[in-house]
Amino acid sequence: MSEQVINIERIDDFFILTINRPQALNALNRQVFNDLENFLDKYNGDYTVKGLIITGEGHKAFVAGADIKEFESLDHISGSILSKRGQDIFFKIERFHAPVIAAVNGFALGGGCELAMACHIRVAGVNARFGQPEANLGLVPGYGGTQRLIQLIGKGKALEMLLTSEMIHADEALRLGLVTHVVDSGQEVAAALEILKKISKKGPLAVSKCIQLVNAFFEKQTDGFKQEYEEFGSTIGSEDSKEGARAFVEKRKAEFKAK
Ligand code: CAA
């Protein structure tokens, strides 16, 4: 029987996915990718799911990168295939219908930093450390790191992190906008859950469309402004938006149905 590499726990309308390879600092091997992809394919578009949290087992690491021990056998072609697979799975996170929060509880390096960056929101524990140290290994990042790091912290600092391979601490990540909250160690998941609970009270279609529209800004082939007026129309025509307006007038909480 293969080892269980992702623990999946459902709490009310949310899932917590814990990457469970602490002996390898939760490094991303092929099985982690398979399990992650199966989960995302199963639940994307299921509006009973109102958010995901991704975290790492133990107190030391969120994810210390791609599994370096799987690199030995890779060549030009198989390396590109692995990289594309990682990118595709991380796009599935970025395009998930509901918010995905990375609860970063330690090292988030290489593929780990890239995984956190593919999530919509990042919460870090005080001991979290972020970095793209691939150049130490004679590599470039392969799971979207060169693109999303620029999106989040800008070209100058992104290049410095990529070229020096140096790690930054949680407080620096907060200052740069790489994370939006720094909390006590051990409180990362609880803090992420609080954010998900807030979002889960909003219109689920609106939440989903906001995610898509923000993603659209970074998709070269998409006109985000055009997509915005189309989605404004689609949401204002929805049952949820009528319910939202009625609830406002009647001074009560809206009962959204994702319709
Ligand atoms: N892959 C496989 N195993 C890893 C790993 C990784 N990325 N990171 C850590 N481990 C393993 C170590 O080999 C070690 O295993 P053994 O006990 O069997 O030797 C165990 O986890 C504990 O690690 P350390 O003994 O190294 O722990 P440390 O506290 O001394 O150092 C660390 C911690 C600084 C995070 C160090 O482990 C490290 O530098 N890890 C590699 C980080 C890295 O380079 N990540 C990028 C990977 S490449 C990538 O991600 C490419 C991409 O974009 C697709």
Residues whose N, C-alpha, C, O or C-beta is under 5 A from the ligand:
A	BS01	CAA	Q23 A24 L25 A27 A64 G65 A66 D67 I68 K69 F107 L109 G110 G111 P133 E134 V140 P141 G142 Y143
